[in-house]
Amino acid sequence: MRRIRVLVVDDAVVVRRLVTDVLNADPDIEVVGIAANGKIALAKIAQLAPDIITLDIEMPEMDGLQTIAEIRKTWKRLPVIMFSTLTERGAKATMDALALGATDYVTKPANVGSVTMAQQRVREDLIPRIKHLCLGIAGISFTPTTAASASAVAKPAAPRVVTAPAVAGPRAPVAIVAIGSSTGGPNALADVIPRFPADFPVPIVITQHMPPVFTRFLAERLTATSHLQVKEAVEGDVLKAGTVWIAPGDHHLVLRKIGGQVVVTLNQEPPENSCRPSVDVMLRSVVNCYDRRVLSVILTGMGQDGLRGCEAVHDAGGRILAQDEASSVVWGMPGFVARAGIAEAIVPLANIAQAILDRLTPAGSRIVPPSAPRAQSFPATTAGAAWR
C-alpha cells in the first residue's frame, strides 16, 4: 500500500521546512513536492499528481485565493487544506478560501515557544486531517500512530446505519434547533441557513469547530447571505425566534434558564472530545432548558463530538437528523450518530433545510422556504473521492 502524497505550498522557507519535516516523519505520508507560490503549485499538481495539498494564503505572484480558484477549474475534488494565520486578515481570507472550494483549514502555530512545540501543533492539527480526507483513495492505507490520530481518523464501529424507531402518537413541538458541525461545516451551514425564511419560528444555536475570530467572520458571512440574523454568541444574549447564535471560538456555548428566559452563557472549561467549543457541551445544556422539544442536527465533521449530546437529546424524547455520507466532506460526527441508531433520518445536505422546516410545523401544514438561498457557496469537495 502506498503513502499519502502531499504537495506543500507556502512562500516561507521556514514554514515549508517545518511542514515537510513533520509530514515526512509520519510513515503514512510523503511530501512529493513544494512550491513557493500558486503559479508553481499549479504546474506541480499536473506533474506530481498529489493526493492532497496544503496551501498558504498570502504568497507572491499568485496567492492562495487565486490558486484555489484555479485548482477548482480542473481538479474539482482534490482535497486542499488552507494553512492560515490566526489573525483577522487570516480568518477572513480563510472564509473566502472555503467559499471558493477549499476543503479544510489549519491555523499556523504562533507564539508556541519553540520549534518542537510548533512541530507538535502541526502534527496534531494537520496529520489527522490529511489522513481523514484521504481515506478511500485507491491504494492508500494507514495505521494511526498515536491515540489522538486514532481518535481523529477512526470510523464508527457499529456495523450498520439504522434510523431511530418511529415514535407513536404526536411529538412535542420543536422549540429550538441545535446544529453541530466541523470539517466542511462552514460550507454546509452556507447551504442550510440561507434556505430558512425570515419568519423562522424558533431560535437556532450552532457549534462549529473553529478558532477565535474565525467564528465571527462565519457569522457575518451567514448573515450576509441569509434571511436570518446570525450572531457570534455573547454572554447574556436572550434567545428568540428567528435568530442564529454561533459558539465563539475557544468558548463552550451553554444555555441556562434565568428568570423565565433562556440565556446564552460562555465558558472556557476543559475541552471535550478535544474540542472547545464542543457540540456535546452545547447539546446537554439545550436538553436541560428545552427537554424533549429539541431538534438536533449533526452535519459533516471529523471525530465524534455530538454523539453523547445527541444521546441526551434522544433519551429526553427529542429529535435528531444526521447528514448522509455521500454529501459530507467527512462522515465522522454524523456517521457516529447515524450508526448509533438514534437519528430519525439520515439526510443529504441539499435536503437538510427542508427536513428541519418539516419538523417545525404541525401535521398537514408546511413552512415554504425561500425560492433559493441569497447566495451560493462553492460545492464542497467529497472526502476520499478519486479526483483524477
C-alpha positions, -999 to +999 in steps of 0.1 A: +000+000+000+013+034-009+017+065+012-003+097+010+013+121-015+013+157-003+022+190-021+032+217+003+026+253-010+040+282+011+063+311+003+081+310+036+111+286+036+108+281+074+072+270+071+078+247+042+106+230+061+085+228+093+056+212+075+077+190+053+097+176+082+066+168+103+048+151+074+077+131+062+082+118+097+049+100+096+051+066+080+019+070+061+027+103+044+053+116+020+058+152+007+063+148-030+068+184-038+070+220-025+060+253-042+066+289-032+035+303-049+003+293-066+017+295-101+044+270-094+019+248-075-005+245-104+023+232-126+034+207-100-001+194-095-001+182-131+034+168-128+032+151-094-004+141-090-006+147-052-034+132-032-038+164-011-024+199-009-015+223+020-019+258+007-008+291+022-029+322+017-005+351+014+020+344-014+036+365-042+026+362-079-004+340-072-019+339-037-039+311-020-073+325-031-063+328-067-047+293-065-078+276-051-100+292-077-077+279-104-074+244-088-111+240-088-114+247-126-095+215-133-093+194-101-127+197-085-123+170-059-086+173-050-085+179-012-069+213-003-062+223+033-055+260+038-027+269+062-036+303+075-026+327+103-048+332+134-055+368+127-085+388+114-069+390+080-061+353+080-096+344+092-113+365+065-091+350+038-098+315+051-135+320+049-130+333+013-110+302+005-136+278+019-163+296-002-141+291-033-138+254-026-110+247-001-118+215+019-105+225+053-080+247+071-054+246+098-040+277+116-003+282+117+014+278+151+022+312+166+038+321+199+041+285+209+076+289+224+098+266+205+103+247+172+095+215+190+061+228+202+054+242+167+061+208+152+038+192+177+010+216+169+013+209+132+015+171+139-017+172+160-037+196+137-026+187+102-019+150+101-053+137+112-070+160+087-047+147+059-054+111+067-092+116+071-095+134+038-075+108+020-095+078+034-108+058+005-084+070-022-072+039-041-041+023-028-038+043+004-039+025+038-025+035+071-025+027+108-028+057+132+004+060+152-010+079+182-041+079+204-050+114+191-047+104+155-065+071+161-095+090+176-095+116+148-095+091+119-115+063+135-147+052+118-177+043+138-175+007+149-212-002+148-219-025+119-247-006+100-267+026+097-301+025+113-327+051+120-345+055+153-378+037+156-408+059+149-425+074+179-461+066+183-485+095+188-479+132+184-445+146+190-438+176+213-434+208+192-398+217+184-388+248+204-351+251+193-328+238+166-293+229+177-267+223+150-232+207+153-205+207+126-168+206+120-148+198+089-168+210+059-192+227+082-189+263+070-199+254+035-226+231+048-240+259+070-238+282+040-261+258+022-286+252+051-291+286+069-299+307+038-327+284+030-347+294+061-374+321+058-372+353+077-401+342+100-383+311+112-403+302+143-377+291+168-341+301+178-311+282+163-278+276+182-247+263+164-214+249+175-189+248+146-154+238+155-134+270+147-108+291+165-114+326+178-120+354+152-130+328+126-164+323+142-172+360+140-164+360+103-185+329+098-215+347+115-210+377+093-209+357+061-240+338+070-259+370+079-249+385+046-263+355+026-293+347+048-328+359+057-320+355+094-296+374+117-266+352+125-246+363+156-214+352+173-229+344+208-223+369+236-226+363+273-261+372+284-278+370+250-315+361+254-327+335+228-355+345+205-371+330+174-356+337+140-321+344+153-290+322+150-262+321+176-228+306+169-205+295+197-174+317+197-141+300+191-124+287+222-156+290+243-182+264+251-218+277+245-241+268+274-278+277+276-293+284+310-328+293+322-328+326+340-360+344+351-382+325+326-359+332+297-332+311+280-299+329+281-265+323+265-236+317+288-200+311+277-171+294+295-136+281+289-139+249+309-117+220+296-123+208+260-145+178+254-136+154+226-105+177+222-129+205+212-137+239+226-164+248+217-179+213+220-212+201+204-217+177+233-215+206+259-240+227+239-265+199+234-265+189+271-274+224+280-301+226+253-317+195+267-316+209+302-335+240+290-359+225+264-362+188+273-379+169+245-386+200+224-351+199+208-343+192+172-306+184+169-288+184+135-253+169+131-235+180+099-202+170+083-172+168+106-143+148+118-144+129+151-174+120+173-182+153+191-220+155+192-227+118+198-231+119+236-251+151+233-274+135+207-278+106+231-291+130+257-315+145+231-327+111+222-331+100+258-352+131+266-375+124+236-361+150+213-355+146+175-322+141+156-311+145+120-277+135+106-262+144+073-256+115+050-222+102+040-223+110+003-228+147+009-204+150+039-168+162+035-160+139+064-186+114+077-173+113+112-197+132+135-228+124+116-216+089+110-213+081+147-248+094+153-262+075+123-246+042+133-258+046+169-294+043+156-306+075+173-312+097+143-348+096+129-334+104+094-301+104+075-305+133+051-284+147+021-272+182+026-294+196-001-325+184+019-314+193+054-331+227+055-364+213+043-362+184+067-358+209+096-387+230+084-409+200+080-404+192+117-413+227+129-448+225+117-480+206+127-491+177+106-508+189+074-491+223+072-457+233+058-433+262+060-423+272+025-386+281+023-374+310+001-372+300-036-334+299-034-306+309-009-295+345-013-260+333-023-245+301-034-212+288-020-188+267-040-197+230-039-179+211-011-153+185-021-161+149-014-139+132+012-120+102-002-132+107-038-108+100-066-102+134-081-082+124-112 
